[in-house]
Amino acid sequence: MKASSQYYCNKACEYYPCHAIPKDQPFNCLFCFCPLYPLKDCGGEYQIVQGKKDCSACLFPHKPENYSKILQRLKEL
């Protein structure tokens, strides 16, 4: 998948990949810090650990096909 306004993968990042992903799966770094994090119903896979939201197992913002879903949620806010 090539870089565009909807997809960017930064393999040079010191934290890449920040989540465990299958080797051949596209990984979108565009939403490195998830803009939906503050929402209780963000649509991603998270758990509450010691009273805090833990998104370490969530790949929702990193899947290229979720770009438009994230933008739609932000418009709703």
N, CA and C atoms as a LAMMPS dump frame, in Angstrom:
ITEM: TIMESTEP
0
ITEM: NUMBER OF ATOMS
231
ITEM: BOX BOUNDS ff ff ff
-5.0000000000000000e+02 5.0000000000000000e+02
-5.0000000000000000e+02 5.0000000000000000e+02
-5.0000000000000000e+02 5.0000000000000000e+02
ITEM: ATOMS id mol type element x y z
1 1 1 N 0.854 -1.173 0
2 1 2 C 0 0 0
3 1 3 C 0.901 1.237 0
4 2 1 N 0.65 2.16 -0.892
5 2 2 C 1.51 3.337 -0.982
6 2 3 C 1.036 4.443 -0.038
7 3 1 N 1.939 5.339 0.29
8 3 2 C 1.607 6.459 1.167
9 3 3 C 0.616 7.387 0.476
10 4 1 N -0.317 7.902 1.223
11 4 2 C -1.3 8.84 0.704
12 4 3 C -1.797 9.671 1.877
13 5 1 N -2.838 10.46 1.643
14 5 2 C -3.384 11.245 2.744
15 5 3 C -4.168 10.37 3.716
16 6 1 N -4.446 9.121 3.331
17 6 2 C -5.193 8.214 4.199
18 6 3 C -4.345 7.085 4.775
19 7 1 N -3.116 6.977 4.322
20 7 2 C -2.276 5.872 4.777
21 7 3 C -0.817 6.301 4.802
22 8 1 N -0.158 5.974 5.887
23 8 2 C 1.269 6.238 6.002
24 8 3 C 1.862 5.213 6.961
25 9 1 N 2.918 4.583 6.56
26 9 2 C 3.588 3.603 7.413
27 9 3 C 5.025 4.051 7.637
28 10 1 N 5.373 4.299 8.89
29 10 2 C 6.705 4.784 9.237
30 10 3 C 7.54 3.658 9.848
31 11 1 N 8.137 2.861 9.004
32 11 2 C 8.942 1.74 9.485
33 11 3 C 10.258 2.193 10.109
34 12 1 N 10.616 3.459 9.933
35 12 2 C 11.83 3.999 10.54
36 12 3 C 11.601 4.457 11.981
37 13 1 N 10.359 4.455 12.425
38 13 2 C 10.028 4.88 13.792
39 13 3 C 10.672 3.925 14.797
40 14 1 N 11.213 4.48 15.858
41 14 2 C 11.861 3.631 16.868
42 14 3 C 10.871 2.713 17.585
43 15 1 N 9.574 3.007 17.496
44 15 2 C 8.556 2.191 18.156
45 15 3 C 7.832 1.245 17.192
46 16 1 N 8.174 1.296 15.908
47 16 2 C 7.489 0.452 14.924
48 16 3 C 7.907 -1.001 15.066
49 17 1 N 6.997 -1.914 15.034
50 17 2 C 5.564 -1.702 15.184
51 17 3 C 5.22 -1.556 16.66
52 18 1 N 4.327 -0.65 16.963
53 18 2 C 3.961 -0.393 18.36
54 18 3 C 2.992 -1.444 18.894
55 19 1 N 2.461 -2.272 18.003
56 19 2 C 1.567 -3.37 18.367
57 19 3 C 2.042 -4.626 17.643
58 20 1 N 1.714 -5.764 18.205
59 20 2 C 2.04 -7.024 17.53
60 20 3 C 1.124 -7.179 16.326
61 21 1 N 1.712 -7.308 15.145
62 21 2 C 0.937 -7.44 13.908
63 21 3 C 1.522 -8.568 13.063
64 22 1 N 0.67 -9.21 12.272
65 22 2 C 1.202 -10.197 11.326
66 22 3 C 2.162 -9.515 10.356
67 23 1 N 3.193 -10.209 9.963
68 23 2 C 4.27 -9.634 9.15
69 23 3 C 3.783 -8.976 7.863
70 24 1 N 2.801 -9.544 7.193
71 24 2 C 2.362 -9.025 5.905
72 24 3 C 1.154 -8.08 5.989
73 25 1 N 0.675 -7.785 7.197
74 25 2 C -0.502 -6.925 7.349
75 25 3 C -0.123 -5.45 7.207
76 26 1 N -0.867 -4.681 6.391
77 26 2 C -0.595 -3.243 6.295
78 26 3 C -0.83 -2.586 7.66
79 27 1 N 0.005 -1.644 8.02
80 27 2 C -0.065 -0.987 9.324
81 27 3 C -0.029 0.521 9.111
82 28 1 N -1.127 1.189 9.428
83 28 2 C -1.246 2.621 9.215
84 28 3 C -0.768 3.384 10.446
85 29 1 N 0.262 4.196 10.275
86 29 2 C 0.815 4.998 11.366
87 29 3 C 0.211 6.407 11.406
88 30 1 N -0.715 6.686 10.505
89 30 2 C -1.283 8.021 10.409
90 30 3 C -1.916 8.465 11.728
91 31 1 N -2.609 7.56 12.392
92 31 2 C -3.197 7.87 13.696
93 31 3 C -2.347 7.224 14.788
94 32 1 N -1.097 7.601 14.835
95 32 2 C -0.157 7.055 15.816
96 32 3 C -0.724 7.21 17.224
97 33 1 N -1.231 8.377 17.528
98 33 2 C -1.932 8.614 18.786
99 33 3 C -3.409 8.684 18.416
100 34 1 N -4.166 7.697 18.813
101 34 2 C -5.558 7.562 18.385
102 34 3 C -6.399 8.766 18.816
103 35 1 N -7.033 9.436 17.853
104 35 2 C -7.871 10.586 18.202
105 35 3 C -9.159 10.185 18.916
106 36 1 N -9.473 8.892 18.922
107 36 2 C -10.683 8.42 19.594
108 36 3 C -10.403 7.952 21.024
109 37 1 N -9.178 8.028 21.454
110 37 2 C -8.791 7.553 22.788
111 37 3 C -9.673 8.12 23.909
112 38 1 N -9.999 9.417 23.893
113 38 2 C -10.807 9.966 24.996
114 38 3 C -12.231 9.413 25.07
115 39 1 N -12.718 8.799 24
116 39 2 C -14.09 8.31 23.977
117 39 3 C -14.222 6.959 24.664
118 40 1 N -15.25 6.823 25.485
119 40 2 C -15.501 5.539 26.135
120 40 3 C -15.895 4.496 25.093
121 41 1 N -16.728 4.892 24.134
122 41 2 C -17.154 4.011 23.049
123 41 3 C -16.37 4.371 21.784
124 42 1 N -15.098 4.048 21.776
125 42 2 C -14.207 4.442 20.674
126 42 3 C -14.284 3.492 19.476
127 43 1 N -14.801 2.295 19.678
128 43 2 C -14.883 1.317 18.601
129 43 3 C -13.705 0.363 18.553
130 44 1 N -12.72 0.607 19.379
131 44 2 C -11.528 -0.237 19.394
132 44 3 C -11.559 -1.281 20.493
133 45 1 N -10.522 -2.09 20.507
134 45 2 C -10.375 -3.145 21.515
135 45 3 C -9.49 -2.608 22.637
136 46 1 N -10.075 -2.343 23.768
137 46 2 C -9.29 -1.868 24.907
138 46 3 C -9.782 -2.541 26.17
139 47 1 N -9.008 -2.386 27.205
140 47 2 C -9.41 -2.875 28.512
141 47 3 C -9.016 -1.837 29.552
142 48 1 N -9.63 -1.907 30.7
143 48 2 C -9.302 -0.997 31.787
144 48 3 C -8.335 -1.724 32.717
145 49 1 N -7.168 -1.131 32.886
146 49 2 C -6.133 -1.705 33.743
147 49 3 C -5.769 -0.661 34.796
148 50 1 N -5.973 -1.002 36.043
149 50 2 C -5.704 -0.104 37.159
150 50 3 C -6.373 1.255 36.944
151 51 1 N -7.619 1.223 36.449
152 51 2 C -8.405 2.433 36.273
153 51 3 C -8.08 3.259 35.04
154 52 1 N -7.192 2.757 34.189
155 52 2 C -6.803 3.497 32.988
156 52 3 C -7.073 2.664 31.734
157 53 1 N -7.344 3.358 30.659
158 53 2 C -7.623 2.71 29.382
159 53 3 C -6.311 2.177 28.785
160 54 1 N -6.28 0.889 28.514
161 54 2 C -5.105 0.242 27.93
162 54 3 C -5.452 -0.191 26.513
163 55 1 N -4.836 0.457 25.532
164 55 2 C -5.116 0.191 24.12
165 55 3 C -3.997 -0.602 23.454
166 56 1 N -3.135 -1.204 24.236
167 56 2 C -1.966 -1.869 23.67
168 56 3 C -2.322 -3.035 22.743
169 57 1 N -3.521 -3.614 22.888
170 57 2 C -3.928 -4.719 22.009
171 57 3 C -4.823 -4.242 20.863
172 58 1 N -5.063 -2.941 20.766
173 58 2 C -5.99 -2.407 19.772
174 58 3 C -5.282 -2.04 18.471
175 59 1 N -5.828 -2.515 17.379
176 59 2 C -5.29 -2.188 16.057
177 59 3 C -6.254 -1.322 15.244
178 60 1 N -7.388 -0.936 15.823
179 60 2 C -8.411 -0.195 15.085
180 60 3 C -7.864 1.016 14.322
181 61 1 N -7.121 1.927 14.943
182 61 2 C -6.65 3.092 14.183
183 61 3 C -5.535 2.762 13.204
184 62 1 N -4.96 1.578 13.302
185 62 2 C -3.838 1.197 12.447
186 62 3 C -4.239 0.377 11.223
187 63 1 N -5.514 0.032 11.134
188 63 2 C -5.998 -0.692 9.95
189 63 3 C -6.392 0.332 8.897
190 64 1 N -5.792 0.268 7.724
191 64 2 C -6.072 1.268 6.68
192 64 3 C -7.556 1.44 6.376
193 65 1 N -8.326 0.365 6.445
194 65 2 C -9.749 0.453 6.11
195 65 3 C -10.571 1.226 7.144
196 66 1 N -9.989 1.548 8.3
197 66 2 C -10.719 2.272 9.338
198 66 3 C -10.533 3.789 9.28
199 67 1 N -9.762 4.275 8.324
200 67 2 C -9.53 5.72 8.206
201 67 3 C -10.85 6.488 8.13
202 68 1 N -11.744 6.091 7.237
203 68 2 C -13.006 6.825 7.067
204 68 3 C -13.909 6.676 8.288
205 69 1 N -13.847 5.544 8.986
206 69 2 C -14.637 5.351 10.195
207 69 3 C -14.186 6.32 11.292
208 70 1 N -12.891 6.518 11.402
209 70 2 C -12.362 7.449 12.401
210 70 3 C -12.777 8.872 12.08
211 71 1 N -12.656 9.25 10.816
212 71 2 C -13.067 10.602 10.425
213 71 3 C -14.556 10.826 10.673
214 72 1 N -15.38 9.823 10.395
215 72 2 C -16.81 9.943 10.64
216 72 3 C -17.098 10.15 12.127
217 73 1 N -16.429 9.401 12.969
218 73 2 C -16.621 9.55 14.425
219 73 3 C -16.207 10.951 14.874
220 74 1 N -15.113 11.476 14.322
221 74 2 C -14.665 12.815 14.704
222 74 3 C -15.67 13.879 14.254
223 75 1 N -16.29 13.685 13.105
224 75 2 C -17.321 14.624 12.623
225 75 3 C -18.533 14.622 13.549
226 76 1 N -18.868 13.457 14.082
227 76 2 C -20.013 13.331 14.989
228 76 3 C -19.779 14.082 16.3
229 77 1 N -18.542 14.216 16.685
230 77 2 C -18.23 14.911 17.936
231 77 3 C -18.424 16.387 17.727
